[in-house]
Amino acid sequence: MRRLILSDIHSNHQALRAVEDDARGRYDEIVCLGDFVGYGGSPCEVVEWSRARVNLCVRGNHDKGVVGLDDMEMFNSAARQAAYWSRARLSSEDLLWLRSLPQGPVVDRGVTFVHGSPGNEDEYLTCSADTIGVTEALETTICFFGHSHLQGGFRWRTGRCERLPRPSDEDSEIELALEEGAYYLVNPGSVGQPRDGDPRAAYLIWDDESRTVIYRRVEYDIEGAQKCILDAGLPVLLAQRLSRGR
């Protein structure tokens, strides 16, 4: 089974379409690790696409915020404004779908799917220190997570934590074979708002038979995504950061 694993689309339809085109023919099912909405200017298009195509998913903190399951006072002002704006534009059916998204972790076909961390769906795993004790909360040796918008992840073996690589700025792909006997926390990166310094949309392909992860980066219409944000009257910062990948 080959799975296209996405995370943190954040209402960026231009990035999502580029990922869909780039991954066509390379997967059997689609998994999303949450944050379909928030920040971007195309929540309706992203939710419509996701409702029709995503096979398995977990909820993210922005999904919860938009439907009122989380206190949006915890968001920064730009994120809060985008969440309220999205809530006002999504249909009742779209909001119901977002509200019904399951809380991670979800275990399927021998791997775990979460938004933030196996022990806390809103926890960030951004450095090795953040992962201490995380494997103890896992039912499986492989966990896919998002939330940080940082493609890569971590490998725990022989008591040591190592960072997993992502494609360099000059490359579009890197393949990683997962070893037996190690724990893996694997992040596909963000489709719609990368924060690792590479503005290209990020995703991965997971092949559970060969135990390989293929990290991908793909160019997309950043100016078009920025125009959607600005035309919506959302904070300029949300548009500017797409160019920087920060």
PEMOUR-V154688 format. One record per residue. N is the residue number from 1. RES is the residue in three letters. PHI is phi in radians with two decimals (none if undefined). Layout:
N,RES,PHI ; N,RES,PHI
//
This chain:
1,MET,none ; 2,ARG,-1.85 ; 3,ARG,-2.09 ; 4,LEU,-1.45 ; 5,ILE,-1.93 ; 6,LEU,-2.04 ; 7,SER,-2.73 ; 8,ASP,0.89 ; 9,ILE,-1.22 ; 10,HIS,0.91 ; 11,SER,1.00 ; 12,ASN,-1.84 ; 13,HIS,-1.23 ; 14,GLN,-1.09 ; 15,ALA,-1.17 ; 16,LEU,-1.11 ; 17,ARG,-1.12 ; 18,ALA,-1.13 ; 19,VAL,-1.13 ; 20,GLU,-1.02 ; 21,ASP,-1.14 ; 22,ASP,-1.19 ; 23,ALA,-1.60 ; 24,ARG,-0.96 ; 25,GLY,1.48 ; 26,ARG,-1.86 ; 27,TYR,-2.54 ; 28,ASP,-1.85 ; 29,GLU,-2.45 ; 30,ILE,-2.04 ; 31,VAL,-2.10 ; 32,CYS,-2.22 ; 33,LEU,-1.69 ; 34,GLY,1.75 ; 35,ASP,1.05 ; 36,PHE,-1.15 ; 37,VAL,-2.06 ; 38,GLY,1.71 ; 39,TYR,1.24 ; 40,GLY,-1.50 ; 41,GLY,-1.79 ; 42,SER,-2.27 ; 43,PRO,-1.12 ; 44,CYS,-1.14 ; 45,GLU,-1.14 ; 46,VAL,-1.18 ; 47,VAL,-1.17 ; 48,GLU,-1.05 ; 49,TRP,-1.07 ; 50,SER,-1.19 ; 51,ARG,-1.05 ; 52,ALA,-1.47 ; 53,ARG,-2.13 ; 54,VAL,-1.34 ; 55,ASN,-1.59 ; 56,LEU,-2.58 ; 57,CYS,-2.75 ; 58,VAL,-2.25 ; 59,ARG,-1.51 ; 60,GLY,-1.98 ; 61,ASN,-1.15 ; 62,HIS,-1.28 ; 63,ASP,-1.06 ; 64,LYS,-1.13 ; 65,GLY,-1.11 ; 66,VAL,-1.10 ; 67,VAL,-1.69 ; 68,GLY,1.51 ; 69,LEU,-1.49 ; 70,ASP,-2.23 ; 71,ASP,-1.31 ; 72,MET,-1.28 ; 73,GLU,-1.15 ; 74,MET,-1.35 ; 75,PHE,-1.43 ; 76,ASN,-1.24 ; 77,SER,-1.09 ; 78,ALA,-1.17 ; 79,ALA,-1.13 ; 80,ARG,-1.13 ; 81,GLN,-1.10 ; 82,ALA,-1.14 ; 83,ALA,-1.17 ; 84,TYR,-1.11 ; 85,TRP,-1.10 ; 86,SER,-1.14 ; 87,ARG,-1.02 ; 88,ALA,-1.27 ; 89,ARG,-1.86 ; 90,LEU,-1.29 ; 91,SER,-1.25 ; 92,SER,-1.09 ; 93,GLU,-1.18 ; 94,ASP,-1.13 ; 95,LEU,-1.13 ; 96,LEU,-1.12 ; 97,TRP,-1.09 ; 98,LEU,-1.07 ; 99,ARG,-1.14 ; 100,SER,-1.52 ; 101,LEU,-1.06 ; 102,PRO,-1.27 ; 103,GLN,-1.40 ; 104,GLY,-1.35 ; 105,PRO,-1.43 ; 106,VAL,-2.02 ; 107,VAL,-1.83 ; 108,ASP,-2.64 ; 109,ARG,0.91 ; 110,GLY,1.41 ; 111,VAL,-2.28 ; 112,THR,-1.89 ; 113,PHE,-2.15 ; 114,VAL,-2.42 ; 115,HIS,-1.53 ; 116,GLY,-1.74 ; 117,SER,-2.63 ; 118,PRO,-1.01 ; 119,GLY,-1.62 ; 120,ASN,-2.74 ; 121,GLU,-1.12 ; 122,ASP,-1.84 ; 123,GLU,-1.47 ; 124,TYR,-1.62 ; 125,LEU,-1.95 ; 126,THR,-2.02 ; 127,CYS,-2.51 ; 128,SER,-1.02 ; 129,ALA,-1.08 ; 130,ASP,-1.16 ; 131,THR,-1.59 ; 132,ILE,-1.08 ; 133,GLY,1.48 ; 134,VAL,-1.15 ; 135,THR,-1.10 ; 136,GLU,-1.18 ; 137,ALA,-1.56 ; 138,LEU,-1.59 ; 139,GLU,-1.57 ; 140,THR,-2.26 ; 141,THR,-1.58 ; 142,ILE,-2.20 ; 143,CYS,-2.32 ; 144,PHE,-1.75 ; 145,PHE,-2.43 ; 146,GLY,-2.25 ; 147,HIS,1.36 ; 148,SER,-1.44 ; 149,HIS,1.16 ; 150,LEU,-2.01 ; 151,GLN,-1.22 ; 152,GLY,2.33 ; 153,GLY,2.18 ; 154,PHE,-2.52 ; 155,ARG,-2.18 ; 156,TRP,-1.85 ; 157,ARG,-2.66 ; 158,THR,0.81 ; 159,GLY,1.35 ; 160,ARG,-2.10 ; 161,CYS,-1.85 ; 162,GLU,-2.18 ; 163,ARG,-1.31 ; 164,LEU,-1.58 ; 165,PRO,-1.38 ; 166,ARG,-2.26 ; 167,PRO,-1.03 ; 168,SER,-1.21 ; 169,ASP,-1.09 ; 170,GLU,-1.61 ; 171,ASP,-1.96 ; 172,SER,-1.85 ; 173,GLU,-2.69 ; 174,ILE,-2.54 ; 175,GLU,-1.91 ; 176,LEU,-2.29 ; 177,ALA,-1.59 ; 178,LEU,-1.52 ; 179,GLU,-1.42 ; 180,GLU,-1.26 ; 181,GLY,1.50 ; 182,ALA,-2.14 ; 183,TYR,-1.74 ; 184,TYR,-2.18 ; 185,LEU,-2.02 ; 186,VAL,-2.02 ; 187,ASN,-1.98 ; 188,PRO,-1.25 ; 189,GLY,1.46 ; 190,SER,-1.73 ; 191,VAL,-1.15 ; 192,GLY,-1.79 ; 193,GLN,-2.72 ; 194,PRO,-1.03 ; 195,ARG,-2.27 ; 196,ASP,-1.85 ; 197,GLY,1.54 ; 198,ASP,-1.97 ; 199,PRO,-1.28 ; 200,ARG,-1.20 ; 201,ALA,-1.08 ; 202,ALA,-2.05 ; 203,TYR,-2.85 ; 204,LEU,-2.55 ; 205,ILE,-2.01 ; 206,TRP,-1.95 ; 207,ASP,-1.92 ; 208,ASP,-1.34 ; 209,GLU,-1.35 ; 210,SER,-1.59 ; 211,ARG,0.95 ; 212,THR,-2.08 ; 213,VAL,-2.02 ; 214,ILE,-2.01 ; 215,TYR,-1.44 ; 216,ARG,-2.23 ; 217,ARG,-2.24 ; 218,VAL,-2.48 ; 219,GLU,-1.18 ; 220,TYR,-2.56 ; 221,ASP,-1.35 ; 222,ILE,-1.11 ; 223,GLU,-1.09 ; 224,GLY,-1.14 ; 225,ALA,-1.15 ; 226,GLN,-1.13 ; 227,LYS,-1.09 ; 228,CYS,-1.06 ; 229,ILE,-1.16 ; 230,LEU,-1.21 ; 231,ASP,-1.11 ; 232,ALA,-1.38 ; 233,GLY,1.36 ; 234,LEU,-1.41 ; 235,PRO,-0.96 ; 236,VAL,-1.02 ; 237,LEU,-0.94 ; 238,LEU,-1.16 ; 239,ALA,-1.40 ; 240,GLN,-1.10 ; 241,ARG,-1.19 ; 242,LEU,-1.11 ; 243,SER,-1.24 ; 244,ARG,-1.61 ; 245,GLY,1.12 ; 246,ARG,-2.32
//
